[in-house]
Amino acid sequence: MKHLIISLFALLILLTAWALYANTNTETEIQLNSYSGIYKHENGRHYLETKDARLMLLLAPPAALDSLGIDLNDGDDLVVNAIPQKAAYLVSTIQIGESMFRLRSDDYSTNSYSELATVNVAPAKCIGCKMCITPCPVGAISMVKGKAYIDPAKCVSCGICIDGNGKFRGCPVRAISK
């Protein structure tokens, strides 16, 4: 009987903790931030040089940028609305001079383009190590039948899965390519 009471008490504590956690995390509000600076393009990646930092921008696949009429050149003055996503910034809107472009909705639930990314995994090369999943800043990579799969609708062609970023040095067997 004593063990049953202790077990029920422990269960009550766990349920209370879970309820408190759930209440604090159910209404996650996306906090859009505005950043301005100078555009730089290096090694297939987009950057914004601000007065305080260098921000890696997650824009859209190249075909989507073309279809939206976005022509970025090194040295362009940009203003972006974005949210931090791991080591980069997922962009909602981008302003180049007087022109404003929308890449995705403010709640980031839908893209403003239909073009898909062309980043692919060669299943024959993939060893299923899962190292590419966590570094993907947009959650485009999952495992399907023991192999990495990149959702072309979520992927922004940032190249982190290919070349790495920070401590992650990219796919260890080079199974991912553009």
C-alpha positions in Angstrom: 0.0 0.0 0.0 2.8 2.4 0.9 4.5 1.8 -2.5 1.2 2.5 -4.3 0.8 5.8 -2.5 4.4 6.8 -3.3 3.9 5.9 -7.0 0.6 7.8 -7.2 2.3 10.9 -5.5 5.2 10.7 -8.0 2.7 10.4 -10.9 0.8 13.5 -9.6 4.1 15.5 -9.5 4.9 14.4 -13.1 1.5 15.4 -14.3 1.6 18.7 -12.6 5.0 19.5 -14.0 3.8 18.5 -17.5 0.7 20.7 -17.2 2.8 23.7 -16.1 5.2 23.1 -19.0 2.3 22.7 -21.5 0.6 26.0 -20.3 3.8 28.0 -20.8 4.5 26.6 -24.3 1.1 26.4 -26.0 0.9 30.0 -27.1 4.3 30.4 -28.8 4.2 33.8 -30.5 6.5 34.4 -33.4 8.6 37.5 -32.8 9.5 39.1 -36.1 12.5 41.3 -36.0 13.6 43.9 -38.5 17.3 44.0 -39.6 19.0 46.4 -42.0 22.4 46.3 -43.6 24.5 45.5 -46.7 23.9 42.3 -48.7 26.8 39.9 -49.3 26.7 36.6 -51.3 29.4 34.1 -50.6 29.7 30.4 -51.4 26.1 30.1 -52.4 24.9 31.7 -49.1 23.1 35.0 -48.4 24.4 37.3 -45.7 23.4 40.7 -44.2 26.2 42.8 -42.8 24.6 44.9 -40.1 26.4 47.4 -37.9 26.5 44.8 -35.1 26.8 41.4 -36.8 26.9 39.3 -39.9 23.6 37.4 -40.3 23.1 34.4 -42.5 19.8 34.8 -44.3 17.5 31.9 -45.2 15.7 33.3 -48.3 14.2 30.8 -50.8 15.5 28.5 -53.5 17.1 30.3 -56.5 14.2 29.6 -58.8 11.8 31.1 -56.3 13.9 34.3 -56.0 13.9 34.6 -59.8 10.1 34.1 -60.0 9.5 36.7 -57.4 11.7 39.2 -59.3 14.3 39.4 -56.5 17.7 40.4 -57.9 20.3 40.6 -55.1 23.7 42.1 -55.7 26.6 42.5 -53.4 26.5 45.9 -51.7 22.7 46.3 -51.9 21.1 48.0 -48.9 18.5 45.6 -47.5 15.9 45.6 -44.8 14.6 42.2 -43.8 11.9 40.9 -41.4 13.1 37.6 -40.0 13.2 35.3 -37.1 16.3 33.5 -35.7 16.4 29.8 -36.8 19.4 28.1 -35.2 22.5 29.9 -36.7 20.6 31.8 -39.4 17.6 34.1 -39.9 14.5 32.9 -41.8 13.2 35.9 -43.8 9.6 36.8 -44.2 10.0 40.0 -46.2 12.9 41.6 -47.9 13.1 45.3 -49.0 15.6 46.3 -51.6 15.6 50.1 -52.1 11.9 51.0 -52.5 10.8 47.4 -53.6 9.3 45.1 -51.0 9.1 41.3 -51.6 7.2 38.7 -49.5 8.9 35.3 -49.2 6.5 33.8 -46.7 3.6 34.7 -44.4 4.4 36.5 -41.2 3.6 33.3 -39.2 5.9 31.4 -41.5 3.2 28.8 -42.3 3.1 29.4 -46.1 5.6 30.3 -48.7 4.8 33.0 -51.3 6.3 31.0 -54.0 5.7 27.5 -55.5 9.1 26.7 -56.8 10.8 23.9 -55.0 14.4 23.4 -53.9 16.6 21.2 -55.9 18.7 19.9 -53.0 18.7 16.1 -53.1 20.0 13.1 -51.3 21.6 10.2 -53.2 20.0 7.2 -51.3 22.8 4.9 -52.5 25.4 7.1 -50.8 23.4 8.0 -47.6 24.5 6.0 -44.6 21.5 7.1 -42.4 23.7 8.8 -39.8 21.1 11.5 -39.2 23.8 14.1 -38.7 22.1 16.4 -41.2 18.7 16.6 -39.5 19.6 18.8 -36.5 21.6 21.5 -38.3 18.9 22.1 -40.9 17.5 25.5 -39.8 14.1 25.0 -41.5 13.4 21.4 -40.5 13.4 20.2 -44.1 15.3 16.9 -43.5 13.8 13.7 -42.1 14.5 10.0 -42.3 12.5 7.8 -44.7 13.3 4.1 -44.8 16.6 4.7 -43.0 17.8 7.4 -45.5 17.8 11.2 -45.3 15.0 12.9 -47.2 14.8 16.6 -48.0 11.3 18.1 -48.3 11.7 20.4 -51.4 8.8 22.6 -50.2 10.5 23.4 -46.9 14.1 23.5 -48.1 15.5 27.0 -48.8 18.7 25.8 -50.5 21.0 27.2 -47.8 23.6 24.5 -48.3 24.2 23.7 -44.6 23.4 20.0 -45.1 26.0 20.0 -47.9 28.9 22.2 -46.6 28.1 22.5 -42.9 27.9 25.5 -40.6 29.8 25.9 -37.4 30.8 22.5 -35.9 28.8 20.5 -38.4 30.9 20.0 -41.5 28.2 18.8 -43.9 27.3 15.4 -45.0 30.2 13.1 -44.1 29.8 10.9 -47.2 28.7 13.7 -49.6 25.4 12.1 -50.3 23.6 15.5 -50.5 24.0 17.8 -53.5 22.2 20.7 -55.3 
